[in-house]
Amino acid sequence: MILQEMQKAIGAYREVLRLVRRLPKDSRPYYAKYARENFVNYKEIDSNDPNALQELLQRTYNHSLWVLKKYSVDQSAADRLKNICSD
């Protein structure tokens, strides 16, 4: 179970980095660093809370949509992330 959750989180991180590549070139370093910092900061989620990872993944997806919208990137680019985050 823990391995499956870890794979899901890593998959979400990978998809976020793919989305960062769709942003304007000058904003990519900021968002790549932001994603990395958040991934590191949230690597220790409350294992007693069965919803903690799902809530974190949902925030990841929602924030990614916000960033894509901010830079007028087609939000359908986040469909793969949506699939990971909503399983």
Phi, psi and chi 1 to 4 in degrees:
 res  aa     phi    psi   chi1   chi2   chi3   chi4
   1 MET       -  -46.8 -177.4   76.2  159.3      -
   2 ILE   -64.5  -40.7  -67.9  174.4      -      -
   3 LEU   -61.4  -42.1 -179.8   60.7      -      -
   4 GLN   -62.9  -41.7 -175.2  179.9   15.3      -
   5 GLU   -65.8  -39.7  -69.5  175.4   -9.6      -
   6 MET   -63.8  -42.7 -178.7 -178.9  -75.5      -
   7 GLN   -63.1  -37.2  -71.1  174.1  -25.4      -
   8 LYS   -65.1  -44.3 -168.0  173.1 -168.1  179.0
   9 ALA   -64.6  -42.7      -      -      -      -
  10 ILE   -65.7  -38.8  -69.1  170.2      -      -
  11 GLY   -62.4  -40.4      -      -      -      -
  12 ALA   -64.8  -43.4      -      -      -      -
  13 TYR   -60.5  -44.3  176.8   63.6      -      -
  14 ARG   -59.6  -43.4 -175.4 -178.9  -38.1  113.3
  15 GLU   -67.1  -37.7  -73.2  -56.7  -44.2      -
  16 VAL   -61.4  -43.2  167.2      -      -      -
  17 LEU   -64.4  -34.7  -68.3 -179.1      -      -
  18 ARG   -64.8  -39.4  -74.3 -175.4  179.7  135.3
  19 LEU   -66.9  -35.3  -67.6  174.1      -      -
  20 VAL   -58.2  -35.0  165.8      -      -      -
  21 ARG   -67.0  -14.9  -71.1 -171.9  -69.0 -137.7
  22 ARG   -87.9  -10.5  -66.7  176.1  173.0  -96.6
  23 LEU   -79.8  165.0  -59.9  176.5      -      -
  24 PRO   -57.1  143.6  -23.9   32.5      -      -
  25 LYS   -53.4  -39.3 -165.3  171.1 -172.0  173.6
  26 ASP   -72.6  -17.6   61.8  -23.8      -      -
  27 SER   -97.3  -12.2   64.3      -      -      -
  28 ARG   -59.6  -46.6  -68.3  176.7 -165.2  166.2
  29 PRO   -58.5  -40.4  -23.3   32.8      -      -
  30 TYR   -61.2  -50.2  170.1   79.4      -      -
  31 TYR   -72.5  -31.5  -75.3  103.7      -      -
  32 ALA   -65.3  -42.7      -      -      -      -
  33 LYS   -66.6  -42.2 -178.0  179.1  177.5 -175.3
  34 TYR   -59.4  -45.0 -179.4   83.6      -      -
  35 ALA   -63.1  -44.5      -      -      -      -
  36 ARG   -61.7  -47.2  171.1   75.4  176.9  148.4
  37 GLU   -60.3  -41.9  -72.4  173.5   -7.9      -
  38 ASN   -68.8  -38.4  -83.1  -76.6      -      -
  39 PHE   -60.9  -43.6 -176.9   75.8      -      -
  40 VAL   -68.0  -44.0  168.9      -      -      -
  41 ASN   -64.0  -31.9  -72.3  -19.6      -      -
  42 TYR  -103.4   15.0  -70.3  108.4      -      -
  43 LYS   -68.0  -21.6   70.0  179.8  178.3 -178.4
  44 GLU  -106.8   82.3  -60.2  -69.0  -27.8      -
  45 ILE   -91.3  162.7   60.7  171.9      -      -
  46 ASP   -66.9  107.6 -175.6    0.2      -      -
  47 SER   -69.8  -15.2   59.7      -      -      -
  48 ASN   -82.6  -13.2  -65.2  -36.0      -      -
  49 ASP  -102.6  106.5 -177.3   -5.1      -      -
  50 PRO   -65.6  -17.5   23.1  -29.9      -      -
  51 ASN   -97.0   -5.5  -62.4  -40.9      -      -
  52 ALA   -59.0  -48.6      -      -      -      -
  53 LEU   -65.3  -44.1  178.3   61.2      -      -
  54 GLN   -61.7  -40.2 -168.9   55.4   45.4      -
  55 GLU   -64.8  -41.2  -70.3  170.6    3.5      -
  56 LEU   -64.4  -42.8 -177.1   59.9      -      -
  57 LEU   -64.9  -38.0  -70.5  171.9      -      -
  58 GLN   -65.9  -40.4 -169.7   60.1   48.9      -
  59 ARG   -63.4  -38.8  -75.5 -162.8  -45.7 -104.6
  60 THR   -59.5  -47.6  -60.2      -      -      -
  61 TYR   -64.1  -47.3  175.4   68.9      -      -
  62 ASN   -62.4  -42.1  -69.7  -21.4      -      -
  63 HIS   -67.0  -38.1 -174.0   72.6      -      -
  64 SER   -62.0  -41.7  -64.4      -      -      -
  65 LEU   -61.7  -41.3  -72.6 -179.3      -      -
  66 TRP   -60.5  -44.5 -178.9   86.1      -      -
  67 VAL   -66.3  -43.2  171.8      -      -      -
  68 LEU   -60.7  -42.5  -67.7  174.7      -      -
  69 LYS   -64.4  -41.2 -174.3  175.7  179.9  179.3
  70 LYS   -56.2  -38.3  176.5 -179.5  176.1 -179.4
  71 TYR  -101.5   15.7  -70.1   99.7      -      -
  72 SER    54.8   39.7  -59.2      -      -      -
  73 VAL   -94.9  136.7  175.2      -      -      -
  74 ASP   -54.0  121.6 -176.1    5.7      -      -
  75 GLN   -68.1  -15.7  -67.1 -176.5    9.4      -
  76 SER   -67.1  -14.3   68.0      -      -      -
  77 ALA   -61.2  -22.7      -      -      -      -
  78 ALA   -92.4   12.3      -      -      -      -
  79 ASP   -60.6  -39.5  -74.7  -10.9      -      -
  80 ARG   -65.6  -40.3  -73.2  172.0   60.8  177.4
  81 LEU   -63.5  -40.4  179.9   60.4      -      -
  82 LYS   -58.8  -43.0 -179.0  179.7 -178.0  179.7
  83 ASN   -62.1  -40.8  -70.5  -22.6      -      -
  84 ILE   -67.0  -45.0  -68.2  169.3      -      -
  85 CYS   -76.4  -19.9  -66.8      -      -      -
  86 SER  -104.0    2.1   59.5      -      -      -
  87 ASP   -72.2      -  -77.6  -16.1      -      -
